[in-house]
Structure formats: C-alpha cells, structure tokens
Amino acid sequence: MDSSEVRTGVIQAPRVFVAPDEAEEAHVPAGHFPRRLRFAAAVAARLAYVAAALALFILALEILKAGARGLDPVLDRLSADGVTGLLGFGWLGSYLVMSGSPVAAVSLSLFSGGVISDTESFAMINGTRLGASFIVLFVGFLYYVFRKRDPDSLYIGVVALLTAITLWAPVVPIGTLILTNGWFDGVRFGSPGALTSFVDIVYDPITTRLVDHLDRLALFGLGIPLLLGAFYVFDRALPNLDRPGPQFERLSRLAQGRLPMFAFGSAVTLITLSVSLSLTILVPLTLKGYVKRQHLIPYIMGANIATWIDTLFASLLLNTPRAFTIVFTEMVVGGAISLFALLVIYGPYSRAILALAHRATATRRSFAVFLGAILIVPGVLLVV
C-alpha cells in the first residue's frame, strides 16, 4: 500500500496491463462475439451462399437441358422461331424476370438440348441485353410513385434502356453473320474434365430419375424456378447495395469522367455478377448527386459488357463447345460496338441518348408512348 491508500483506508486493485486485442474482447458484452469472430462468421455465411448457389445453378442447368425438348410445342404456339422470334422471346423474358442472366442461361440450355440453333440462341441471348435494363426503369418508377414524384428517377431508367437498345441491337446482324460464316469457330471450349466428372457423378442420377417421372415440359418448368432460386441465393452472398454506403458513394464521386465511369460500371458488375444490381444502384446514386447525368451512359456501357461472365460460365457447365462460341461472339461484337461509341462517337451519341430520354420523360403522355414502344416492339418481333 502507498501513503494515499493508508490515508483513505481504501486499497486499490493492482493495475494490470491488458493488450489492445485482449481489452477489446474483455469489453465485449455478454452474448456478443468479438469482432474477428463476427467477421469470420459473415465470410463463412457468404461462402456457404455461394456454394449453395453454384450447386443449385448447375442442377437447374442440367434439368433445363434435359427438359428442353418439352418447350417445342410452346415455341410453336408462340411462333417463336428464327432470329427475330427468339430475339423478341429473350427480350420479353428479361422483362418478366427483371433480369437478363437467367433467360440467357435458358437460351443456352435450349441450344444444348437441340431445340434452337446457334443463331437463334445468339438472338435470344442478345434480346436479354435489350431488356435487362427494364429493372432500372421499374425501380425508378417506384421512386417516382412512393417518393417525391421526381421525373429524374424515370429518366435514369429510360437512359439505361435506350443505351442498351441502341448498342446491342446492331450486334444481332453482325453476330449472326459471324456465326453463319464460322469466323469464330476456332474459339470453343468444353467443360473441364474434372467438372464434367463431378456433374456426371452428382447430378446425372438426379436428372435421370426426374426424366423417368416427369413430362419434359414439366421438367423444363421445374428448372425455371430452380434457376431463379440460384440467382436469388447468390444475391444473398453479395454486399447490400440497395442503399449504397458512404464508402461506395465516395468511390462513385471520385469515378467521374467518361473512362473512369466505364471502368466503375464494369468493376461493380464483375464484383456483383449482376447487371440488374449494378444498374439499379444508379437510381439512388444519381438522385443523391453522386453520379451526374452525363456520366450515366459510360457506366451503363461498362456494366453491360462485364455482365457476360456468368453466361460464359453457364456455357462451360453445359459441356457444349459451340455454346461458348455463341457467348464469345456476343462479348466481342457487343464490346467492340460499345467501345466504338465510347471512344469515337461519344459526344454526339451521348447527346442524342440524353435528349431522347429528356423528351420521353417530359410529360406523362410521352412517357406512356415510350413505355408502349418498348413493350410492343419485342411482342411484334416474337410473332413475326
């Protein structure tokens, strides 16, 4: 005891040095994990979601491939054949599921199952690019209805759709010409041997039993919700970008300019593997002022190019080398047209898109005309 303890009659506990990490864990409230354990648990949960999504994705593709022939009567009734018919089919399909990737995977399954040709599959996949941005318009409409009725939210969706339609519509004739003449026939990859063996051992018994007990059309119908479920589970593994955090908003503010925004859109889509998600966050970012109107187009261009990764992966899973060639052709032609617009004619192109978007959202009548056009055109293509 020192002299102060003798005077006061209070004996103080000896001081013990505690390391910073130990101090942090010592002050953790009961029932709470230390920060490191919480982080490890979060990482483990995300990895589990990714593994479950991949397992479900492969199962869905195998089921869709096995039941593809059952869709023949449906396509006949819809008159969905040829390049134009399948283009409209993919376009409307991406509207219905609010995403392009699941419909693109279905297209590859139909091709792998021998239901449609390579050029028809190419057109259907390209249709998903034309309609995938519809989710941005839908989210913008929700902002308009339930918030301040700010037409800027609709404007963002119109810009996203116009950009996708004007850049990817020319891909159809050019890509069809390339596939027909076989210019990229040397670019084809099958599934790796280990992956093929894994699929054969794990999934073949499941699909074989389902084929024995289900009609082909019912089997194909079963594959659709499984595929959508795989994308839903994978979304659970992604960071929540519905409300971008301060760091993400700061990064978007730094990435101003044509090329930085193109790179930013590509990076966000590569990280999330979802063009629907990466484009949808444009609505809150733009309304908050973090992304300027004139920088929307480069971001959309980059996002639409980077989104091919999951479709390319699906082509490898199906073990149909020509499917890889189809997706590769989409990537090369679409990327070349987008880069030409970005680097060569960006000024007049961007002014035309923004002017059209402004006119389409100027009045309720003009917006109704635009909405009718983007619904009628793919419907007409479907039945032509």
N, C-alpha and C positions, 0 to 999 in steps of 0.2 A: 504494500500500500504506500502511496505517496502522501505528502503532507495534506493535500486537498481532501483526500479520502478520509484521513484521520479527523479533520475539522468538521466535515459534513456528516460523517458516520455512514456514508454510502460507499459501498465497494463496487466499483465498475468492473464489468466483464473485460477480460483482456482482449485487445484488438488483434484480429486475425486477418492476414492478407488473403483476399479472395481474387483469383484470376478473373479477367473480364468475362470469359465464357461461363465460368462457374457462377459468377454473380448473376449473369443473365438467366441461367437455369434456376438459381436459387430463388429468384423473384417471380418465377412463372406461377401463376395462380393454380390452385388445385383444379384438376380436370382439364388443364390445357397442356398441349405438347410444346416442347421447346421449338424454336423457330426452325432449326435444322430438320427436326423430325417432321414438322408440318410441310416443309418444302419437299422432303423425300417422299412423303405420302402423296402429295399433289402430283409429283412427277410419276410415281408408280401408277396412280389412277389414270393419268393421261396415256401412259404406255399401255395400260390394260384396255382403254377405249380404242386405241389404235389397233391393237392386236385383234380385238373383237370385231372392229370394223373391217379389217382385212379378211378375216375368216368369213364374215357374212358376205362381203363383196365377192369373194371367189365362189362361194356357194350360189349366190344369186346369178352370176355369170354362167355357171355350169347348168343351172336349172333353165335359164333363158335359152341357152344354146340347145338343150335337149328338147325344149318345148317350142322352138322357133317355128316348126312346120305347122303348128296349130294356128298360127296367125295368118296363114294363107287366105282362108275364107274372109277374114276381117278386112284384109287389104283389098281383096277383090270387091267387097261390098262398098268400100270407100273409094274405089277406083284409084287407090294409092299405088301406082306403078310408074316406072320411068323416073327420069331425073327430076322433072318438075313436081310430080306427085309426091315423091319421097322428100323433096325439099320442103313442100308445104306441110307434110306429116311431121317432120322434125321440128319445124318452126312452131306449129301449134302445140306439139308435145311439150316443148320447153316452156310455153305459156302455162300449160296445165300444171306442171310440177314445179314451176317457178325456178327452174334450173336447167342448164344445158347438159351437164355431165351425165346424169342418169339416162337421158334419151340417147346420147352419143354411145353409151355402153350398150344400150338395147340395139342400136343400129349395127354395131359390130357383132353382137350375138346373132342377129338375123342374117348377116352376111356369112358368119361362120357356120350357121345352120343350113346354108344353101337356099334361103328364102329370097334374098335380094342379091343383085350383082354388086360388083365393086364400085361402079359409078353411082348406082342408086344409094349404096351405103355412104359414099362420099357426099352425095347431095343431102341425105338425111342428117348427117353429122354437121354439114355446113348450115343447115336450117336451124340447128340448135344454137349456133353462134348468132344468128339473126334474132332469135327470140329470147336468149338468156338474159338480156338486159331488161326484160319486162319487169323483173323483180324490183329494179330501181324505180321504175315508174309507179309500181304498186306501193312501195314504201313511201315514195314522195306523195302519193295520193292520200295515204293515211296521215302523214304530217299535215297535209293541206286541210283535211276534214277535221281532225281532232286537235289541231293547234291553232295557229294564227291565220289560217287560210292564206298563207304566203304562197303566191304562184311560183316562187323560186324553187320550191320542193318539186313541183311538177316539171319545171324547166330542166332540172338536173336529169330526171328520168327520160325526158324527150331527147336531150343531148346524147345520153347513153345509147338509146335505141337508134337514133339517126347515125351515130358514129359506127355502130356495129353493122347496120344495114348497108351503108354506103361503102364500107371497106370489105365486107365479106361477101356481098352479092357478086362482085366480079370474080371471086375465087371459083365460083361454080363452073363457068365455061372454061376457064383456064385450067383448073384442076382436072376436069373431065377430059379435056384434050390431052393432058399429060398422061393420065391413066390409060386412055384408049390407045395411045401410041407407045405405051410402055417405056417412057423415058426414065422413070424411076424404078423400073422392075428389079434392078440390081440391089435396091435398098429394101431388104426384107430380113426380118429376124423372127425366129420361132422362140418358144419358151425355153429357158434354160433347162437342162436335163433334170437337175435336182428338183426344180419347181414342178415340172411335168410329173415326175415320180410321186412327189408329195400329193399333187392333185389327184392322181390316179388312185393312190392308196386311201386317201382320206375321203374324197368326195365322190368317186365313182360308185361305191356301194350305195350312197345316199340317193344319187340321181337315178341309178338303175332301179332301185325299189320304188321311187316315185313314178318313174315311167311305167312300171308294171301296174300301178294302182290308179293313175290319173290320166285323163284325156290330155292330149298335147296342148290344147288351148288352155285348159285349167292349169296345166303345169307352167305354161308361159305366164299366165295370170298370177300364179304364186310367186314367180320370180320378180315381178314388178315391185310389190311391197317390200320384199327382201332387199332389193337393190336400193330403194329409197331409205329403208331402215339402216343399211350400211353407211350411206352418206350422213344420215342423222347421227348415228353413233360416232362417226368420225368428227362431226362438228362439235360433239361434246368434248373431244380431246383438244380442240383449238382454244386459244385465248379468247375471252369475251370482247368482241369488237363492236357490239351493238351500241355501246356507249364508250367511244374511244377515250382512253385515259390521258392525263396531262403529257406523258412522255410521247405517246403516239401523236397527239395533237402538235406537240413541239416539233417532232420529226416532219410532219406534213407541212408545217410552216416553213421549215428550212428547205424542203424539196420544191422550191418554186422555180419556174422556168420550164421550157419545153422538154429538154432531155432529162433533167432530174425528176420531173413528174412521170415521165415514161418509165424510168428506172424504178421509181417508187411504186407505181402500179404493178409492175412486173414482180417486184420483191414481195409485196403484200400477197399477191395471188400465189406465188411459189411457197410462201410460208403457210398460208391457209389452205392451199389446194382447192380453193372455191372462188370462182369468179363472181358468183352471186354475192358472197360475203364481202369480197374486196370492193365490189362496185357499190353495194348497198351502203357502206360506211361513207360514201361520198356525200350522201344527203346531210347527215349531221355535221360533217366537216365543212361543207360548203356553206350551210346555213349559219355556222358559227364564224365564218370568215377565214378559216384556216386554209381552205383551197379556193382560189379565185376562179371565176367563171372561165376565163381564157385558158386555164390550166386543166380543165376537166378532160379535154379531148386526149392529150398525151397520156394521162393516167389510164383512161379507158382503153386506149390502144395497147399499152403495156399489159394490162390485166387480161385482155382478150387473147394475147399471144401466149402468155405464161400458163393459161388455163389448160393447155393441151397435155400437161404432164400426166394427169390421172387417166385420160383417154388413151395415151400411149401405153401406160401400164396395163390397162384393160386389154389392149391388143396383144400384149405379150402373154397374158394369162390365158387367152383363148387358144394359144398354140396354132394360130393360122397366120403364116408369114405374110400373106397378102394384106391382112388387116393392118399390120404395122406400116406397110407401104401407103395405105389409104390415109392413115393419120399423119404420116410423114409428109405426104403431099399437101395436106391441109396446112400443116405448120409452115412449110417452105413458101407456098404461094401466098397464104394469108399474111405471113410475116413480111414477105417482100413488098406486098401492096401497102401494108401499114407503114413500113419504113420509108417507102417512096413518098407517101403522103406526109410523113413526119419531117423528112429531111429535104424534100424538093418542093412540094407544093403546099406546105403547111399554112402559109399566110392566107391565100385565097380559099383553101379548103376549110380552115377553121372559121373564117368569117362567114362562109356560106352555111355551115352547120349551125353556128350560133344564131345567125339571122333567121334561119328556118325554125329553130327552137323558140326563138322570141315570138315569131309570128304564130306558131302553133299554140302558145300559152297566153297570147294577148287577150283573148276572150273565151268565154265558155263554148261558144259556137265553134271557134277554130280548133279548140282542144277536142271537142266531140268529133270533128271531121278527121283530125289526126288519129284519134283512137279508133274510129271506124275503119280508117285505111289500114292500120297495122293489124286489124282483125280480119278484114275482108280479103286482103291480098294473099295471105297464106291459105285461106279457105279456097280461093279460086285456083291457086296452084295445086291444091290437093285433088281437085276434081277435074282438072284439065287433062 
